[in-house]
């Protein structure tokens, strides 16, 4: 790694290139430029990482995917965890509800965990808490009021012991062992979003959480630029920054622009307005309610999570409106169509969400008409494109006027774009920059922004989940050590009991189906009794393939008849023979590989 003083950009690293990987480089003289002259590079002094205690940072989730955000910071016997989120399953994970961080590194270290610090209340940052906290010693959780309220409400759905939840303020300083934690205000799509500052014996670590810069946010102040700049002036060893929108040029759109556009659409709509958005996007919900109230329209809320979050936001004072403004969805028919606005979940095409039920005519009280306007006030999460398109097609078929963020400014993302990241880097001026929270390509795009600002590759660590970073005073390195960060799947009430093997079986069943072979054999000899039965599910339609079924039965008979009649029957051996013979036979006939499930009945 290269560490040098750069008077023209304090705190930013130089660009001297190391001659050997895995070693630490320190320039012999201060430089006035990020580009080190060749003669200077020749005099570069090679140093190894110093002995003694180092700060260790490991990302347990969020550096190879969007979601499952969790970062572990460890110095000697003190551990602080930033966020504990869930990840929604990918298309090749049938039956999985969501994925949570793997906490196996903390086994035996539970007593060292000083606290879990929450940046904001979105599920990709808090969703794993009910599952993981009981298994790591129930450490204290520090969260600002809105985040704490959402965590507390969600915990009611789980039958675990009470959380040690501590409500904090953005101005608080927490002394957690040898680590001191404080906060800085940042903008996001939910109230009480903060970045985390962790002062350690070797230097300061800053974690942005999810963030954007918005000079006209909804219901809150803009980011605390003065505090961020002051932190940068004092010196930041490591900045860990959100990468979710790092591949987009420019600045993020302000919520003020979105609010004005929504007001205009709601005012001019000839019929009902139906807005689909995220249940957690409380800033947007607040804008819609306030705009509707100003225009004398009633607002209905639909979707379990949406209702829950709105109630929390009202209790916290973030959403303020007359009680008469809010009505139930079943009351909408009592008002003129142009006097009603419905805010609901389902903009991602979720199967059982309110908007999907409305589009399919399955909603108990809301049907879409030709005068209705449907607004998709959210961007499409990668992987949901197909389901969102089908949902939009259904709404178009019913004659609705459909508006999405690509047509008009009806959605602003909650994550920084490239120009915002440049400003953040310029204010913090960290010695080391670590892109986090995104797929690998997003981390690389985030890193490119830092390179464009003068940071060299030796001071920008693009990490995989579990890869250990080590820091000491004025230095750091990305090690080859990796801790376990394998997926932990949550499926119904089961946590961690669905493995990759189970998922592979589910994928096989989904792709090629299954064939069940039921064979009766003599218990003593293993001789086949009668004719085997064949059951196909998801492989072939049996009525149309009688000949193939007959040939498969004959293949089972061959497999079992080869068993030595003088030997004692071994059910496992017979099952394996049937599986191998039938599997090869069906592949030859169909070039498909269904799952073969032999059932042996001993008589």
N, C-alpha and C positions, 0 to 999 in steps of 0.2 A: 504494500500500500504506500501511497505518497502522502506525506504530511508536510505542508510548508505554509509560511505566512504570506499573505497576499494583500498588501496595503490597499490596493485599488478596490478589493472586494473582501472586506474582513470576514473571516470565518469560512470562506469558500475555499475548496481545495485547489491544488495546482494540477498540472497536467503532465508532469514527468512520468514517463512510461517505465514500469518495472522490467528488469531483465530476467527475473525468475518469478514464477507464480508461487503464491503461498508465503512470500517473505514480505517484510515491512520495510518501506523505504522512507527516509527522511532527508530532505534536501539540506545541503550544507549552508545555504544562505537564503535569506528572505528574497522573494521575487516580487516584481511589480507587474507581472503578467501571468496568466494561467498557462501560457505557452513557454516552457522551459527551453532555453537555447541549448544547442547540441553540446557546447563546451561545458555548460552547467550540468547537463545530464551525465557527462563523463565523470564529474566529480561527486555524483550522488553517492551517499553513504548507505550501505546496506545494513539494516538492523533487524534483528528478530524481535518477535513479540516479547515484552519483558516478562520476567517471572513474577509470581505473586497473584493475588486475587484479581479477577477480571469480572466485568459486568457481562452477563450472558443474556442474549435476547433470542427468543425462538417464536416463530409464528406457527401456532398450532392449526390454524385454518384461515383461509382467505387469500392465500398467495398462489393458488392454482385454480381458483374458482371464484364466482361471485356469491358470497355468503359464507357461513360457518366462521365468521370473523372472531379470532381469539389470539391474543399475543401474550406471551409469558416473559416477564423481566425478572432476572434472578441475580442477586449479589450476595455471595457467601450464603448465609442461612435465611435470607429474606427474599420472598417471592411476591410479586404483584402481578395480577392478571388483568389485562385490559379487554373487556367485552367477552361474551360467551354466547355466540350466536348459532343459529341453525342454517342449514342449506337445503333448499328444496331439491327433490330428486330429479335426476336426469331421465331422459326417455328410456335408457337401457336399465332402469332400476324399477321394474314393475312391482307394485305392492308396497313400496317403501313410502312412508309418510314424509320423513325428512332425515337429514344427516346432521350429527353433532360432532364437536371436536373430541379427539381421543385424549384422555387425561392420564394415560398409563405412565407417563414420565413422572407424574406427581405421587405415584404410589410410594409410600414410605416418607414422603416429604410434606404430608398434609399439615404438620405442625409449623412448617415454615411459611405457609401462605398467609400473608398479612391482610390481603383484601382483594376483592374483585371490583374493578373500577369500570363504570358503564358510561359510554360516550353519549348514547341516546337510546330511545325506546323502540327501535325497529327490531323485528324478530331475528333478522340476520345478525343482530348484535346482542340480543337477550334471550332468544328462543330456546337455548340449550340449558338455561339455568335450572329448571325443575328436574332435569335428568342428571346433570353433572354435579351440582353443588352438594347433594347428600353424599356423594361418593368421594369428595375431597375434603371432608372434615367440616362442612358447613361454615366456611369462612365468611366474614362480614362482606356485604355487598354495598358499595357506595354509589348512589345514583341521585341525580337532581329530581325535583318533585314530579314532573310529568313521567319521566322514565320509571321512577319508583312506583308510581300509581299503576302503570301498565304492568310492571313486573308483579306487583301485589295482586292485581286482578287476575292475571293469567295463572298465578299459583293456586287460585281457588279451584281450578279444573284438575289439579293433581293432588293425590292423597299422600303427600310427603310431609315431613315435619316442617314447622314454620321456618321461614328464612330469617337470617340475621341481617335484615335490610335497614340500612342507615341512610336517611334522606339528607342530602348535602346541598350547599349553595355554591354558586360559581365562584364566590369569593373565599371559600374555605381552603385551608391548608391542612393536609392530613399527614401526620407523622406515623409512618408504617415501618417500624424497625429502623434500619439505616437509610430508608428511602422516604422522601418527602413528596407528596402528591398535591398538585394544585390544578386549576382549570383555566381555560381561556374560552370566551364566548365565540361561537362560530355559527354560521347560518346553514340550515338544512331544511328538509320538508316537514319537520316535526319540531315542536317547541323543546326547549332545554337541551339543545344539541351543544356539546362542548368538546374541545380538544383537551388532551391530558398532558400535563407537564410532570415529569418524574425527575426530581433532583437526586442524583446518586453520588457516592463518594468519588466516582471517576469523571462525572460530567452530567450534563442535562440531556434527558431524552424527551422529545415531544412527539405526541401521537395525535394526528389530526382528527381521527374518526371520520365519519362521512361529513363532507363539508362543501360549501360553495361560498363565494362572495356575492352578496346581494345588498345594494345600497338602499333598496326599498322593499324589505321583506314584509311578510304578512304577520302582524300580531307580535312582532318582536323588534329588537334593535339590530342594526347591521353588525357585522363582526367587529370585535374589539381590536382594531388595527393598532392602536397605541400600545396595548399590552403585548401584542404579537411582536411589534417592532422593538419594544423594550426587552423582551426575552431574547430576541436576536442580538441586540446590542450587548447584553450580558454574556452571551455565548451559548450556543447550542451544539452539543457533540453529535447527536443523532436526531434527524427528523424522519418520522415514518408517515408517509402521505398516501391518501386515497387515490386509487388509479381508475376508478370505475368509468369515468368519462375522459380519460387522458388521451384517447385517440380522436377527440373532437377538437376542431380548431375554434378559436375565439373565446368569448366570455359566455357564461351561462346566462340565460334570459332571466330578467327580474320578475319576481312574483307580481310586481305592480303592473307590468305589461299583461300578464295572464289575467289578473283581476279585471282590468279594463276590458279585455276581449270577452271574458265571460259575462260581464255586465251587459255588453252590447248584444251578445247572442240571446241572453235570457230576456232582455227587454223586447227584442224584435220577433221572438219566436211566436208563431201563430197558434201553436197548441202547447201541449205539455213539454217540459224539458226534462230529459232523463240523463243524468251525469254518472258515468261509470268511472271510478277511480280507486286508488288503493285505500284501504281502511285506515292505514297509518299516515296518510297524507293529510294531516289535520289542518295544515295551513291552507290547503286548497278547499277543504270542506268549510272552513271558516269564511273564506272569500265568497263561496257560493251562497251560504246562508245569509251573510250580510248583504250581498247584492240582491238576493231575492226579497229580503225584508224591505229594502229601500224601494223596491218596485211594487210592493204590496202583494207579494206572492207567498203562498204557503209552501213549506218544505217538508217532504217526507224522507225518512231515513230507512234504508232497508239493507239487510245483511247483518248477521250476528256480530261480527267483529267491528263493523262500522258503527252499529248502535252502541256497543260497549265503549269504543274509543271516544265517540261524541259525548257520552255521559261523563266520562272521565274529564274531557276537555272543558265541559260546562262546569263541573265541580271545581276544577282548578282555576276557573275564571278566564281561560284562553278563548273559549267561544262564548260570546254574550249575545243574547237575542231575547225577544219577548217569547214567553212560553206559548202564546197563541200562534206564533209563527210555525212551530213544529207540529205536524200532524202524523197520524199513522198512515201507512200505504193504503189500507182499506178505506180510509176517509177521502181519498183523492177524488173519487167519483162524485162527491158532494159539492165540488167546486168547479167553476168553469175551467176548461182545459188550459187556457192561457193564464191561469192564476195558480198553477201548480208546478213545482219543481221536485223531482225525485233524485236523491243522491244514493247510489248503491254500489255494492262491490261487484266484481266480475269482469272488469275491463281487460283481464288477461285470458278471458275465455274459460275460466274455471267451470267445471261441469255443473256443480250444484249451486253456484253463486247466483245472486238475484238477477243480474243482467242476462245471464244465459237462460234462466227460466222464463224471463219476460220475452226474449227473442223466440223461444220455442213454444210459446203459448201455454206454459205450464205454471205461470205465476197465479196465485189464488185471487189477486185483485187488480193486476195491472196488465193491460194488453196494449201493444203498440199500434198506433193509427197513422194515417198518411200525414196528418198535420203535426205529428210529434217530432221533436229534435232530440237526437241521441248524441251526446258528447263523450268521446273517449279522452278523458283528461289524465292520461298516463302514457308513458312510452311502453313499448312492447319488450318484455323481458326475453332475452335470447332463449330460443327453444319453444316459445309460445306463439310463434308467428302463424303456424297452421291453425291453431284453435281460435286465435283472434280473428283471422281472416274468415273462418267459417261463421263465427259469431256476427261479424259485420255483414256477410252475405245474407244471413237470416234476417237481419234488421232491414237491409235494403229491399229484400223480397216483400216485406210487409209495408213498404212505401215510406219508411221513416227517412228523415233528413239526417244523415250521419256525418259527424264532424270529428276529425282526429287531429293530433298535434302536427301532422305533416301538411294539413290543409290550412290551419290557422294556429295562432299562438294560444292554444288552450292547455298547454302543459309546459312547465319548466322543470328540468331535472334537478335533483338535489345534490348533484356532484359537480365538482370543478372541471372546467375544460382547460385547454392548454394555456391560454393567457392568464387564467386565474392561478394555475399552478406556478407560473413564472413569478407572479406577484407574491405568492406565499413564500417561494424560495428566496426572493429578494428581501423579504422582511425577516425571515428566520435566519438566513445565512448559515445553515448548518455545516459542520465539517463533513458529516456523512449523511447521505440521503438514502432512504430505503423505501422504494415504492411498495405499497401493500394494497390489499382489497381489490382483487381482480384476477382474471385469467392471465396466463403468462404473457400473452401478447400485449395486454394492457399494462402490465408491469414494465415491459420493454418500451412501450410508447411513453410512459411516465418518465422512465430513465432518459429517453431521448430529449425530453424537455429540459431535464437537468443538464445534460451535455450541452444543449444550445445556450445555456446560461453560464457555461464556463466550468462546470464540475467535470472532473475527469472520471474515467471508468473505475479507477481504484478507490473512489470515494462514493460511488453509487452501487449499492449492493442489491442485485436482483436475486432474490432468494426463492427457494422452494419451501413448501410447508415442512417444518421440522428442522431446517438447516440452521445450525447454531452460529450466531454472530458473537464475537468477543470484542469488548472495548476496554480500554484503559485510558488514563489521562492523555489526551491529545493523540490517540491512536485507536485503530480498530482493524479487525480482519474478519473475513468470511471464511469459516473453517469448513472442513470436509465432514465434520461430525453431523449426523442427523438423528433426531429422536423419532419415535414412532408417532405417526400422525394418520394411520390408516382410518378409513371411514368407520364410524359407529352409526349403524342404521337404527332408526326408530320405526317400528312397524306395529301399529296398534299399541298394545300394552307392553310389547317386547322391546327392550333396549339392548342392542348389541348381540341379539340372538340370531339375527339374519346376517349370514356371512357372504363372502364373494361366491362361495360354492352354491349357496341357496339362490343367489341372484342369477348365477349361470344356469341353474336348473330352470328358473322362471323364464329366462330368455329363450332357452331351448323349447320350453312348452309354448311360448308365445310365437316362436318362429316356425317350428315344425310339428308341434303337437305331441301327443303321446299314444302309445299302443300298450294296452294291458293284456298280458298273457296269463290266463288262469288254467293251471294244469294240476290234475290229481295224480299222485304217484303212490305206489306202495311204500309203506314206511320202512320195511326191511330191505327191499331190493332196489327201490327207486324206479321201478317199472311203471310206465305210463298207464293210467287207468282211464278208459274212455277216450273221448276226443277233446283236445284243449279248446277253451273258449277265447275269443279275441274281441277286445273292446277298443275302439278307436275314438279319440277325442282330439279334434283340431288337426288331424292328419289326413284322413280321407272320410268321405261320406260312405258308410258301410253298404248301404243299399245299392249304390252305383258301382261297387267294386267287389262283388261277391267272389269273383275268380281269384283276385289277389288275397282275399281273406282265406279262401280254401288253401291256396299255395302256402300261405303263412302258417296255417295249422299243420300242414305236412312238414314244414321246416321245423316246427316245434317238436313234432313227433320224431324226426330224424335226430335232433339234438338230444332228446331224452333217451332214445333207444340205444345210443352209443355208450350209455352208462354201463359199466360192468355189472351184469345181473348177479354176480356172486358177492359183490361188495355191499356193505351197509349203505343205505341211501344218505347222501349228504345234501341237504336242501340248498346250502349256499353254492355248492359246486353246480347243482342243476340250474339254479337261477342264473349263474354266470354264463353257463353254456347257452341257455336260451337267449340271454341278452346279446351275446356275441353273434350267434347264428342268425337270429331274427334281424338284428341290426344290420349285418352285412347283406342279408337277403333283400331287405326293404330298400337299402341304398342302391343295390344293383337294379332293382325294379323301378324305383322312383327318383333316385338321386336326391333323396331327402333323408334327414337323420332324426326321426322322432325319438323321443325318450321311450325306452323299452322298460316296462315295469312287470317283471315276472312275479306271479303270485303262486306259490307252491302249497298245495293242500295235501297233507300226508294222511293216507287212509290205511 
